[in-house]
Amino acid sequence: MGLLGRFHLVGRKERRVLDLISDHFGVVVRTVQLLESVLESAKTGDWKTVEQMTDKIAELETLADGLHRDAVVAISQGAFFSGTREDFLELMEENDVVADAAQNAARILAESPVDPKSFLILYEEDGATVGDLFAKLLTAVRLVEESVRALETDAEVAVSKSLLVERAEEEGDEIKNRLIRRIFAHKSDLEVLTLLQLRDFVLKLDDIADAAEDSSDLVISLVAKAEA
């Protein structure tokens, strides 16, 4: 039996809440996807585009906030069993953390452009680039989106997708550590503020993967409670 049956989602209110949650995370994924343009533009020193992409990310983050509020109201009005209501609310909060981290990562670059030569430190070929880190975190958030959408129809798929998020987060964490070590290996070549800016940017990207993993844990918790 799919999770749809286990949650007894027979009313419009319950279905509407899951639709809002899915729509919310769809917007969150789009905020993360726009970071690719931020990275590519920063790599070439195109700071005007970095600013434009950051503005678009901010707009999507605002849209996500609105969907979050709508879902919270619906959940608080009694949708879902009381034992899972708190997990759904927390899931929405963690999904917002993903969007916030994406916005903050973009702002780190938009508000204080980095010399392209310094930024290219993050692209040195020694087995890990910031592009590799982005690929892992994007994989993580897409898997969360798929697991959330699977809540309506297939608990097994929801759990399997969530477990893959942990693997992507762990691989991303290793890349993050390599990037941080590389940044500090160049400390004699970098101004202190630039060094800290690059470090903070990498850490904020990693926050996206961490929040995605927290969301995936909540999906697994929801399935476990439904089966209890």
MDAnalysis code that builds the backbone (N, CA, C; Angstrom):
import MDAnalysis as mda
import numpy as np

u = mda.Universe.empty(684, n_residues=228, atom_resindex=np.repeat(np.arange(228), 3), trajectory=True)
u.add_TopologyAttr("name", ["N", "CA", "C"] * 228)
u.add_TopologyAttr("resid", np.arange(1, 229))
u.add_TopologyAttr("resname", ["MET", "GLY", "LEU", "LEU", "GLY", "ARG", "PHE", "HIS", "LEU", "VAL", "GLY", "ARG", "LYS", "GLU", "ARG", "ARG", "VAL", "LEU", "ASP", "LEU", "ILE", "SER", "ASP", "HIS", "PHE", "GLY", "VAL", "VAL", "VAL", "ARG", "THR", "VAL", "GLN", "LEU", "LEU", "GLU", "SER", "VAL", "LEU", "GLU", "SER", "ALA", "LYS", "THR", "GLY", "ASP", "TRP", "LYS", "THR", "VAL", "GLU", "GLN", "MET", "THR", "ASP", "LYS", "ILE", "ALA", "GLU", "LEU", "GLU", "THR", "LEU", "ALA", "ASP", "GLY", "LEU", "HIS", "ARG", "ASP", "ALA", "VAL", "VAL", "ALA", "ILE", "SER", "GLN", "GLY", "ALA", "PHE", "PHE", "SER", "GLY", "THR", "ARG", "GLU", "ASP", "PHE", "LEU", "GLU", "LEU", "MET", "GLU", "GLU", "ASN", "ASP", "VAL", "VAL", "ALA", "ASP", "ALA", "ALA", "GLN", "ASN", "ALA", "ALA", "ARG", "ILE", "LEU", "ALA", "GLU", "SER", "PRO", "VAL", "ASP", "PRO", "LYS", "SER", "PHE", "LEU", "ILE", "LEU", "TYR", "GLU", "GLU", "ASP", "GLY", "ALA", "THR", "VAL", "GLY", "ASP", "LEU", "PHE", "ALA", "LYS", "LEU", "LEU", "THR", "ALA", "VAL", "ARG", "LEU", "VAL", "GLU", "GLU", "SER", "VAL", "ARG", "ALA", "LEU", "GLU", "THR", "ASP", "ALA", "GLU", "VAL", "ALA", "VAL", "SER", "LYS", "SER", "LEU", "LEU", "VAL", "GLU", "ARG", "ALA", "GLU", "GLU", "GLU", "GLY", "ASP", "GLU", "ILE", "LYS", "ASN", "ARG", "LEU", "ILE", "ARG", "ARG", "ILE", "PHE", "ALA", "HIS", "LYS", "SER", "ASP", "LEU", "GLU", "VAL", "LEU", "THR", "LEU", "LEU", "GLN", "LEU", "ARG", "ASP", "PHE", "VAL", "LEU", "LYS", "LEU", "ASP", "ASP", "ILE", "ALA", "ASP", "ALA", "ALA", "GLU", "ASP", "SER", "SER", "ASP", "LEU", "VAL", "ILE", "SER", "LEU", "VAL", "ALA", "LYS", "ALA", "GLU", "ALA"])
u.atoms.positions = np.array([
    [0.846, -1.198, 0.000],
    [0.000, 0.000, 0.000],
    [0.879, 1.246, 0.000],
    [0.563, 2.231, -0.828],
    [1.346, 3.457, -0.879],
    [1.072, 4.334, 0.306],
    [1.881, 5.327, 0.478],
    [1.729, 6.229, 1.618],
    [0.427, 7.001, 1.530],
    [-0.097, 7.177, 0.341],
    [-1.366, 7.868, 0.182],
    [-2.445, 7.191, 1.010],
    [-2.488, 5.847, 0.969],
    [-3.458, 5.113, 1.755],
    [-3.172, 5.190, 3.233],
    [-1.927, 5.134, 3.594],
    [-1.569, 5.144, 5.010],
    [-1.946, 6.462, 5.675],
    [-1.835, 7.560, 4.954],
    [-2.184, 8.854, 5.529],
    [-3.677, 9.169, 5.379],
    [-4.403, 8.289, 4.673],
    [-5.842, 8.475, 4.470],
    [-6.140, 9.856, 3.864],
    [-5.415, 10.187, 2.823],
    [-5.590, 11.499, 2.204],
    [-6.789, 11.457, 1.263],
    [-7.953, 11.536, 1.862],
    [-9.164, 11.411, 1.058],
    [-9.852, 12.755, 0.853],
    [-9.446, 13.765, 1.597],
    [-10.094, 15.063, 1.503],
    [-9.288, 16.064, 0.708],
    [-9.966, 17.074, 0.233],
    [-9.290, 18.116, -0.549],
    [-8.257, 18.862, 0.283],
    [-8.544, 19.049, 1.582],
    [-7.613, 19.792, 2.432],
    [-6.251, 19.097, 2.500],
    [-6.273, 17.780, 2.732],
    [-5.019, 17.047, 2.839],
    [-4.249, 17.047, 1.521],
    [-4.985, 16.816, 0.440],
    [-4.321, 16.807, -0.866],
    [-3.749, 18.187, -1.192],
    [-4.466, 19.230, -0.814],
    [-4.010, 20.583, -1.074],
    [-2.715, 20.872, -0.316],
    [-2.618, 20.365, 0.915],
    [-1.404, 20.591, 1.693],
    [-0.203, 19.923, 1.032],
    [-0.358, 18.672, 0.608],
    [0.754, 18.001, -0.052],
    [1.119, 18.698, -1.359],
    [0.126, 19.213, -2.059],
    [0.411, 19.974, -3.283],
    [1.214, 21.234, -2.955],
    [0.838, 21.913, -1.874],
    [1.564, 23.122, -1.470],
    [3.006, 22.793, -1.087],
    [3.185, 21.693, -0.358],
    [4.532, 21.293, 0.048],
    [5.376, 20.960, -1.180],
    [4.787, 20.234, -2.125],
    [5.511, 19.889, -3.352],
    [5.834, 21.133, -4.172],
    [4.851, 22.034, -4.293],
    [5.084, 23.280, -5.033],
    [6.167, 24.115, -4.355],
    [6.126, 24.136, -3.034],
    [7.116, 24.886, -2.266],
    [8.521, 24.390, -2.563],
    [8.693, 23.068, -2.512],
    [10.048, 22.572, -2.735],
    [10.459, 22.687, -4.192],
    [9.484, 22.679, -5.099],
    [9.818, 22.926, -6.501],
    [10.448, 24.296, -6.681],
    [9.913, 25.301, -5.983],
    [10.482, 26.654, -6.036],
    [11.859, 26.669, -5.381],
    [11.996, 25.937, -4.283],
    [13.290, 25.859, -3.590],
    [14.353, 25.294, -4.524],
    [14.012, 24.254, -5.256],
    [14.965, 23.662, -6.200],
    [15.376, 24.684, -7.255],
    [14.437, 25.480, -7.716],
    [14.750, 26.504, -8.723],
    [15.726, 27.546, -8.177],
    [15.613, 27.883, -6.885],
    [16.574, 28.832, -6.305],
    [17.981, 28.264, -6.346],
    [18.082, 26.975, -6.059],
    [19.398, 26.330, -6.072],
    [19.938, 26.235, -7.493],
    [19.085, 25.907, -8.444],
    [19.521, 25.796, -9.835],
    [20.125, 27.100, -10.358],
    [19.571, 28.234, -9.927],
    [20.081, 29.528, -10.394],
    [21.503, 29.794, -9.913],
    [21.928, 29.089, -8.880],
    [23.308, 29.268, -8.404],
    [24.329, 28.864, -9.461],
    [23.920, 27.990, -10.376],
    [24.845, 27.593, -11.440],
    [25.237, 28.803, -12.286],
    [24.254, 29.656, -12.591],
    [24.545, 30.875, -13.351],
    [25.403, 31.836, -12.536],
    [25.167, 31.875, -11.231],
    [25.988, 32.712, -10.352],
    [27.438, 32.257, -10.407],
    [27.651, 30.962, -10.319],
    [29.003, 30.409, -10.363],
    [29.694, 30.700, -11.684],
    [29.004, 30.437, -12.767],
    [29.601, 30.634, -14.086],
    [29.916, 32.107, -14.342],
    [29.047, 32.985, -13.875],
    [29.268, 34.423, -14.077],
    [30.423, 34.920, -13.220],
    [30.503, 34.440, -11.984],
    [31.613, 34.834, -11.106],
    [32.937, 34.326, -11.665],
    [32.893, 33.174, -12.271],
    [34.102, 32.569, -12.848],
    [34.690, 33.438, -13.946],
    [33.815, 34.121, -14.685],
    [34.281, 34.973, -15.785],
    [34.349, 36.447, -15.391],
    [34.032, 36.747, -14.145],
    [34.074, 38.130, -13.692],
    [32.893, 38.961, -14.143],
    [31.791, 38.316, -14.513],
    [30.588, 39.023, -14.957],
    [29.708, 39.309, -13.731],
    [30.054, 40.353, -13.004],
    [29.385, 40.626, -11.735],
    [28.000, 41.232, -11.917],
    [27.749, 41.818, -13.068],
    [26.397, 42.317, -13.336],
    [25.407, 41.151, -13.379],
    [25.813, 40.071, -14.053],
    [24.945, 38.894, -14.117],
    [24.826, 38.233, -12.753],
    [25.907, 38.240, -11.995],
    [25.846, 37.698, -10.624],
    [24.772, 38.430, -9.830],
    [24.747, 39.746, -9.943],
    [23.751, 40.547, -9.226],
    [22.340, 40.240, -9.728],
    [22.187, 40.113, -11.046],
    [20.872, 39.816, -11.617],
    [20.363, 38.452, -11.164],
    [21.241, 37.464, -11.159],
    [20.847, 36.125, -10.725],
    [20.524, 36.103, -9.234],
    [21.267, 36.891, -8.477],
    [21.003, 36.978, -7.041],
    [19.631, 37.584, -6.779],
    [19.278, 38.592, -7.577],
    [17.939, 39.196, -7.455],
    [16.851, 38.181, -7.792],
    [17.081, 37.364, -8.817],
    [16.091, 36.353, -9.191],
    [15.954, 35.294, -8.092],
    [17.074, 34.929, -7.490],
    [17.040, 33.968, -6.382],
    [16.244, 34.546, -5.221],
    [16.445, 35.835, -4.952],
    [15.708, 36.491, -3.868],
    [14.207, 36.485, -4.152],
    [13.837, 36.706, -5.414],
    [12.416, 36.687, -5.791],
    [11.813, 35.304, -5.570],
    [12.562, 34.263, -5.946],
    [12.067, 32.903, -5.750],
    [11.991, 32.559, -4.266],
    [12.950, 33.052, -3.492],
    [12.925, 32.788, -2.052],
    [11.693, 33.426, -1.425],
    [11.319, 34.624, -1.897],
    [10.104, 35.288, -1.413],
    [8.865, 34.487, -1.795],
    [8.845, 33.963, -3.018],
    [7.737, 33.118, -3.463],
    [7.643, 31.869, -2.592],
    [8.781, 31.276, -2.287],
    [8.806, 30.083, -1.430],
    [8.257, 30.408, -0.048],
    [8.574, 31.582, 0.470],
    [8.058, 31.994, 1.777],
    [6.534, 32.054, 1.767],
    [5.971, 32.559, 0.669],
    [4.517, 32.645, 0.568],
    [3.869, 31.275, 0.553],
    [4.441, 30.349, -0.215],
    [3.914, 28.984, -0.260],
    [4.060, 28.308, 1.102],
    [5.154, 28.614, 1.773],
    [5.377, 28.078, 3.121],
    [4.268, 28.534, 4.064],
    [3.964, 29.824, 4.023],
    [2.913, 30.353, 4.901],
    [1.564, 29.695, 4.610],
    [1.244, 29.522, 3.328],
    [-0.026, 28.902, 2.962],
    [-0.111, 27.470, 3.491],
    [0.986, 26.725, 3.358],
    [0.987, 25.339, 3.822],
    [0.905, 25.258, 5.331],
    [1.606, 26.159, 6.028],
    [1.571, 26.163, 7.488],
    [0.157, 26.418, 7.991],
    [-0.534, 27.367, 7.352],
    [-1.916, 27.658, 7.742],
    [-2.788, 26.422, 7.546],
    [-2.632, 25.766, 6.387],
    [-3.446, 24.585, 6.094],
    [-3.156, 23.453, 7.071],
    [-1.866, 23.223, 7.362],
    [-1.494, 22.161, 8.295],
    [-2.017, 22.478, 9.698],
    [-1.885, 23.719, 10.107],
    [-2.312, 24.122, 11.453],
    [-3.822, 24.044, 11.627],
    [-4.553, 24.103, 10.527],
    [-6.011, 24.042, 10.596],
    [-6.537, 22.616, 10.685],
    [-5.607, 21.658, 10.775],
    [-6.047, 20.302, 11.052],
    [-5.748, 19.255, 10.011],
    [-5.089, 19.612, 8.937],
    [-4.751, 18.601, 7.950],
    [-3.694, 17.659, 8.524],
    [-3.806, 16.372, 8.223],
    [-2.924, 15.313, 8.688],
    [-3.183, 14.957, 10.157],
    [-2.728, 13.780, 10.503],
    [-2.846, 13.337, 11.881],
    [-1.929, 14.163, 12.760],
    [-2.306, 14.305, 14.025],
    [-1.505, 15.136, 14.930],
    [-0.084, 14.612, 15.081],
    [0.118, 13.294, 14.951],
    [1.454, 12.730, 15.115],
    [2.417, 13.084, 14.009],
    [1.882, 13.469, 12.850],
    [2.756, 13.822, 11.721],
    [2.742, 15.313, 11.415],
    [1.808, 16.014, 11.990],
    [1.669, 17.441, 11.684],
    [2.966, 18.202, 11.963],
    [3.580, 17.903, 13.121],
    [4.804, 18.607, 13.501],
    [5.940, 18.315, 12.520],
    [6.004, 17.067, 12.038],
    [7.050, 16.718, 11.082],
    [6.865, 17.450, 9.757],
    [5.612, 17.594, 9.320],
    [5.362, 18.333, 8.087],
    [5.747, 19.803, 8.247],
    [5.438, 20.369, 9.397],
    [5.823, 21.762, 9.652],
    [7.341, 21.916, 9.662],
    [8.022, 20.956, 10.296],
    [9.487, 21.017, 10.346],
    [10.089, 20.802, 8.964],
    [9.448, 19.945, 8.164],
    [9.917, 19.718, 6.803],
    [9.871, 21.014, 6.001],
    [8.787, 21.767, 6.154],
    [8.688, 23.049, 5.474],
    [9.791, 24.005, 5.924],
    [10.077, 23.995, 7.230],
    [11.127, 24.876, 7.762],
    [12.483, 24.521, 7.164],
    [12.801, 23.232, 7.110],
    [14.094, 22.810, 6.569],
    [14.195, 23.133, 5.084],
    [13.092, 22.984, 4.372],
    [13.112, 23.332, 2.953],
    [13.396, 24.820, 2.758],
    [12.852, 25.641, 3.672],
    [13.138, 27.077, 3.612],
    [14.608, 27.367, 3.886],
    [15.223, 26.560, 4.751],
    [16.651, 26.735, 5.035],
    [17.463, 26.545, 3.757],
    [17.043, 25.601, 2.919],
    [17.729, 25.376, 1.640],
    [17.683, 26.641, 0.785],
    [16.491, 27.225, 0.655],
    [16.341, 28.438, -0.155],
    [17.117, 29.604, 0.453],
    [17.069, 29.737, 1.772],
    [17.800, 30.819, 2.442],
    [19.300, 30.694, 2.211],
    [19.813, 29.455, 2.305],
    [21.245, 29.236, 2.108],
    [21.653, 29.557, 0.677],
    [20.799, 29.217, -0.289],
    [21.090, 29.543, -1.690],
    [21.152, 31.051, -1.881],
    [20.196, 31.751, -1.294],
    [20.172, 33.205, -1.404],
    [21.396, 33.830, -0.732],
    [21.745, 33.337, 0.432],
    [22.886, 33.895, 1.156],
    [24.206, 33.612, 0.447],
    [24.306, 32.445, -0.173],
    [25.522, 32.127, -0.927],
    [25.695, 33.106, -2.083],
    [24.608, 33.353, -2.802],
    [24.672, 34.289, -3.929],
    [25.025, 35.691, -3.452],
    [24.461, 36.105, -2.340],
    [24.712, 37.453, -1.825],
    [26.162, 37.661, -1.409],
    [26.797, 36.598, -0.932],
    [28.202, 36.707, -0.539],
    [29.038, 37.204, -1.713],
    [28.710, 36.747, -2.906],
    [29.446, 37.175, -4.103],
    [28.915, 38.482, -4.668],
    [27.598, 38.639, -4.677],
    [27.000, 39.824, -5.293],
    [27.341, 41.104, -4.547],
    [27.419, 41.020, -3.231],
    [27.631, 42.224, -2.426],
    [29.087, 42.654, -2.367],
    [29.991, 41.750, -2.731],
    [31.413, 42.105, -2.710],
    [32.153, 41.265, -3.751],
    [32.178, 41.720, -5.007],
    [32.801, 40.944, -6.083],
    [34.233, 40.522, -5.749],
    [34.544, 39.291, -6.133],
    [35.877, 38.728, -5.891],
    [36.692, 38.840, -7.171],
    [37.949, 39.128, -7.018],
    [38.841, 39.139, -8.174],
    [38.761, 37.774, -8.861],
    [38.493, 37.739, -10.183],
    [38.328, 36.456, -10.889],
    [39.485, 35.490, -10.664],
    [40.703, 36.001, -10.609],
    [41.862, 35.129, -10.388],
    [41.743, 34.431, -9.040],
    [41.279, 35.156, -8.033],
    [41.108, 34.559, -6.712],
    [39.968, 33.555, -6.717],
    [38.874, 33.899, -7.416],
    [37.720, 32.991, -7.451],
    [38.081, 31.682, -8.146],
    [38.969, 31.747, -9.125],
    [39.350, 30.550, -9.866],
    [40.116, 29.551, -9.014],
    [40.522, 29.948, -7.824],
    [41.116, 28.991, -6.883],
    [40.136, 27.857, -6.623],
    [38.852, 28.182, -6.645],
    [37.821, 27.178, -6.380],
    [37.639, 26.217, -7.545],
    [38.323, 26.508, -8.658],
    [38.205, 25.646, -9.833],
    [39.519, 24.944, -10.173],
    [40.496, 25.028, -9.315],
    [41.754, 24.333, -9.572],
    [41.509, 22.836, -9.623],
    [42.137, 22.183, -10.566],
    [41.900, 20.751, -10.773],
    [42.807, 19.921, -9.872],
    [42.306, 19.593, -8.697],
    [43.036, 18.667, -7.829],
    [42.067, 17.612, -7.281],
    [41.023, 17.359, -8.057],
    [40.057, 16.363, -7.646],
    [38.788, 16.930, -7.057],
    [38.717, 18.238, -6.883],
    [37.507, 18.844, -6.312],
    [37.417, 20.304, -6.716],
    [36.309, 20.678, -7.311],
    [36.067, 22.079, -7.666],
    [34.736, 22.501, -7.059],
    [34.497, 23.801, -7.039],
    [33.224, 24.284, -6.530],
    [32.083, 23.815, -7.438],
    [32.402, 23.567, -8.704],
    [31.403, 23.002, -9.606],
    [30.996, 21.598, -9.176],
    [31.966, 20.829, -8.690],
    [31.668, 19.488, -8.185],
    [30.775, 19.567, -6.946],
    [31.069, 20.529, -6.076],
    [30.255, 20.708, -4.876],
    [28.832, 21.086, -5.248],
    [28.696, 21.989, -6.210],
    [27.362, 22.396, -6.644],
    [26.590, 21.200, -7.196],
    [27.256, 20.365, -7.971],
    [26.591, 19.196, -8.550],
    [26.041, 18.282, -7.458],
    [26.796, 18.098, -6.382],
    [26.352, 17.235, -5.291],
    [25.163, 17.838, -4.552],
    [25.217, 19.137, -4.291],
    [24.110, 19.735, -3.537],
    [22.846, 19.811, -4.398],
    [23.019, 20.022, -5.707],
    [21.852, 20.040, -6.582],
    [21.221, 18.649, -6.653],
    [22.070, 17.630, -6.711],
    [21.560, 16.254, -6.668],
    [20.766, 16.017, -5.394],
    [21.296, 16.496, -4.272],
    [20.630, 16.297, -2.982],
    [19.252, 16.940, -2.957],
    [19.148, 18.188, -3.412],
    [17.850, 18.869, -3.340],
    [16.858, 18.272, -4.343],
    [17.340, 17.828, -5.486],
    [16.434, 17.188, -6.448],
    [15.897, 15.867, -5.891],
    [16.746, 15.137, -5.200],
    [16.304, 13.881, -4.586],
    [15.264, 14.142, -3.500],
    [15.455, 15.213, -2.732],
    [14.454, 15.564, -1.727],
    [13.128, 15.889, -2.393],
    [13.194, 16.657, -3.483],
    [11.972, 16.986, -4.202],
    [11.249, 15.717, -4.654],
    [12.003, 14.766, -5.186],
    [11.407, 13.512, -5.642],
    [10.836, 12.715, -4.479],
    [11.519, 12.726, -3.342],
    [11.031, 11.968, -2.184],
    [9.764, 12.592, -1.612],
    [9.710, 13.922, -1.609],
    [8.510, 14.605, -1.111],
    [7.326, 14.312, -2.016],
    [7.543, 14.365, -3.324],
    [6.445, 14.080, -4.251],
    [5.987, 12.625, -4.128],
    [6.910, 11.726, -3.792],
    [6.565, 10.308, -3.661],
    [5.742, 10.028, -2.408],
    [5.695, 10.963, -1.469],
    [4.916, 10.753, -0.250],
    [3.446, 10.454, -0.569],
    [2.947, 11.021, -1.630],
    [1.540, 10.825, -1.971],
    [1.251, 9.437, -2.513],
    [2.253, 8.788, -3.083],
    [1.967, 7.567, -3.832],
    [2.774, 6.340, -3.437],
    [4.030, 6.507, -3.013],
    [4.886, 5.341, -2.819],
    [5.901, 5.585, -1.710],
    [5.635, 5.010, -0.538],
    [6.519, 5.201, 0.610],
    [7.911, 4.641, 0.352],
    [7.974, 3.523, -0.364],
    [9.268, 2.895, -0.631],
    [10.149, 3.809, -1.467],
    [9.580, 4.433, -2.472],
    [10.335, 5.369, -3.304],
    [10.760, 6.580, -2.487],
    [9.860, 7.081, -1.645],
    [10.188, 8.240, -0.807],
    [11.395, 7.949, 0.070],
    [11.430, 6.761, 0.673],
    [12.547, 6.400, 1.553],
    [13.828, 6.182, 0.753],
    [13.736, 5.483, -0.367],
    [14.941, 5.201, -1.155],
    [15.582, 6.484, -1.674],
    [14.757, 7.428, -2.110],
    [15.290, 8.718, -2.569],
    [15.942, 9.464, -1.413],
    [15.318, 9.396, -0.237],
    [15.847, 10.095, 0.929],
    [17.201, 9.532, 1.347],
    [17.351, 8.216, 1.259],
    [18.629, 7.598, 1.618],
    [19.745, 8.024, 0.672],
    [19.409, 8.261, -0.583],
    [20.408, 8.722, -1.545],
    [20.866, 10.146, -1.247],
    [20.005, 10.930, -0.597],
    [20.379, 12.295, -0.220],
    [21.566, 12.260, 0.732],
    [21.548, 11.338, 1.672],
    [22.644, 11.240, 2.644],
    [23.970, 10.974, 1.940],
    [23.948, 10.109, 0.935],
    [25.183, 9.814, 0.204],
    [25.699, 11.062, -0.517],
    [24.792, 11.784, -1.174],
    [25.198, 12.999, -1.886],
    [25.751, 14.035, -0.914],
    [25.129, 14.146, 0.265],
    [25.595, 15.115, 1.267],
    [26.984, 14.745, 1.769],
    [27.227, 13.467, 1.999],
    [28.538, 13.032, 2.479],
    [29.621, 13.291, 1.443],
    [29.310, 13.021, 0.177],
    [30.272, 13.279, -0.894],
    [30.527, 14.775, -1.044],
    [29.462, 15.568, -0.896],
    [29.620, 17.018, -0.947],
    [30.445, 17.536, 0.212],
    [30.269, 16.925, 1.371],
    [31.017, 17.351, 2.548],
    [32.516, 17.139, 2.361],
    [32.890, 16.055, 1.717],
    [34.304, 15.787, 1.455],
    [34.867, 16.825, 0.472],
    [34.092, 17.167, -0.538],
    [34.533, 18.194, -1.493],
    [34.686, 19.532, -0.780],
    [33.733, 19.857, 0.078],
    [33.811, 21.105, 0.852],
    [35.116, 21.165, 1.637],
    [35.464, 20.079, 2.304],
    [36.692, 20.063, 3.113],
    [37.924, 20.291, 2.255],
    [37.948, 19.698, 1.069],
    [39.083, 19.897, 0.161],
    [39.174, 21.361, -0.288],
    [38.028, 21.946, -0.579],
    [38.015, 23.341, -1.016],
    [38.488, 24.280, 0.089],
    [38.045, 24.034, 1.298],
    [38.472, 24.877, 2.423],
    [39.978, 24.765, 2.627],
    [40.501, 23.536, 2.549],
    [41.951, 23.360, 2.706],
    [42.699, 24.096, 1.591],
    [42.161, 24.046, 0.372],
    [42.824, 24.720, -0.749],
    [42.816, 26.231, -0.551],
    [41.697, 26.767, -0.105],
    [41.613, 28.216, 0.122],
    [42.689, 28.660, 1.099],
    [42.830, 27.935, 2.188],
    [43.822, 28.326, 3.192],
    [45.247, 28.027, 2.740],
    [45.397, 27.101, 1.797],
    [46.729, 26.864, 1.233],
    [47.185, 28.064, 0.415],
    [46.235, 28.888, -0.032],
    [46.540, 30.095, -0.807],
    [46.512, 31.351, 0.066],
    [46.553, 31.202, 1.366],
    [46.400, 32.362, 2.244],
    [47.466, 33.429, 2.020],
    [48.643, 33.023, 1.563],
    [49.689, 34.018, 1.308],
    [49.414, 34.812, 0.035],
    [48.536, 34.289, -0.814],
    [48.215, 34.956, -2.086],
    [46.944, 35.793, -2.007],
    [46.183, 35.625, -0.944],
    [44.868, 36.247, -0.844],
    [44.819, 37.312, 0.239],
    [44.041, 38.351, -0.028],
    [43.734, 39.285, 1.037],
    [42.845, 38.580, 2.049],
    [42.954, 38.999, 3.295],
    [42.218, 38.316, 4.353],
    [40.720, 38.302, 4.078],
    [40.170, 39.431, 3.655],
    [38.733, 39.505, 3.395],
    [38.316, 38.591, 2.244],
    [39.156, 38.486, 1.232],
    [38.857, 37.589, 0.112],
    [38.881, 36.141, 0.561],
    [39.880, 35.791, 1.359],
    [39.973, 34.430, 1.892],
    [38.714, 34.068, 2.675],
    [38.295, 34.971, 3.537],
    [37.117, 34.705, 4.365],
    [35.852, 34.641, 3.511],
    [35.807, 35.473, 2.476],
    [34.644, 35.484, 1.595],
    [34.519, 34.155, 0.844],
    [35.637, 33.668, 0.310],
    [35.622, 32.385, -0.383],
    [35.249, 31.252, 0.567],
    [35.817, 31.305, 1.776],
    [35.475, 30.274, 2.767],
    [33.990, 30.295, 3.091],
    [33.460, 31.476, 3.344],
    [32.040, 31.592, 3.714],
    [31.133, 31.147, 2.571],
    [31.546, 31.433, 1.352],
    [30.757, 31.026, 0.189],
    [30.671, 29.503, 0.108],
    [31.803, 28.846, 0.269],
    [31.826, 27.380, 0.224],
    [30.997, 26.790, 1.369],
    [31.135, 27.359, 2.552],
    [30.378, 26.855, 3.702],
    [28.874, 27.051, 3.506],
    [28.497, 28.158, 2.888],
    [27.068, 28.405, 2.665],
    [26.516, 27.434, 1.621],
    [27.304, 27.108, 0.612],
    [26.885, 26.080, -0.330],
    [26.675, 24.751, 0.384],
    [27.594, 24.434, 1.281],
    [27.481, 23.179, 2.029],
    [26.236, 23.164, 2.913],
    [25.830, 24.333, 3.386],
    [24.606, 24.420, 4.197],
    [23.387, 23.929, 3.417],
    [23.405, 24.128, 2.103],
    [22.288, 23.673, 1.269],
    [22.166, 22.158, 1.344],
    [23.289, 21.475, 1.188],
    [23.279, 20.006, 1.252],
    [22.894, 19.522, 2.638],
    [23.383, 20.200, 3.676],
    [23.049, 19.809, 5.054],
    [21.550, 19.916, 5.306],
    [20.952, 21.022, 4.857],
    [19.513, 21.218, 5.050],
    [18.715, 20.200, 4.241],
    [19.201, 19.865, 3.052],
    [18.529, 18.852, 2.232],
    [18.542, 17.506, 2.948],
    [19.656, 17.188, 3.583],
    [19.717, 15.923, 4.330],
    [18.742, 15.941, 5.498],
    [18.645, 17.066, 6.185],
    [17.690, 17.169, 7.293],
    [16.263, 16.968, 6.785],
    [15.953, 17.509, 5.609],
    [14.630, 17.316, 5.027],
    [14.387, 15.846, 4.712],
    [15.403, 15.183, 4.177],
    [15.248, 13.768, 3.826],
    [15.033, 12.922, 5.070],
    [15.676, 13.278, 6.167],
    [15.462, 12.558, 7.430],
    [14.013, 12.681, 7.884],
    [13.423, 13.843, 7.674],
    [12.033, 14.052, 8.066],
    [11.077, 13.244, 7.198],
    [11.405, 13.091, 5.923],
    [10.582, 12.250, 5.057],
    [10.587, 10.813, 5.575],
    [11.755, 10.323, 5.946],
    [11.859, 8.962, 6.483],
    [11.079, 8.844, 7.796],
    [11.143, 9.867, 8.616],
    [10.395, 9.874, 9.875],
    [8.890, 9.813, 9.623],
    [8.433, 10.539, 8.626],
    [7.008, 10.544, 8.290],
    [6.552, 9.163, 7.840],
    [7.373, 8.511, 7.027],
    [7.025, 7.163, 6.574],
    [6.981, 6.197, 7.748],
    [7.990, 6.297, 8.637],
    [8.039, 5.407, 9.792],
    [6.802, 5.574, 10.681],
    [6.389, 6.807, 10.890],
    [5.217, 7.060, 11.734],
    [3.947, 6.556, 11.059],
    [3.906, 6.652, 9.746],
    [2.719, 6.194, 9.024],
    [2.581, 4.679, 9.100],
    [3.722, 4.008, 9.167],
    [3.693, 2.553, 9.193],
    [3.538, 2.002, 10.601],
    [3.737, 2.874, 11.624],
    [3.687, 2.399, 13.016],
    [2.271, 1.975, 13.409],
])
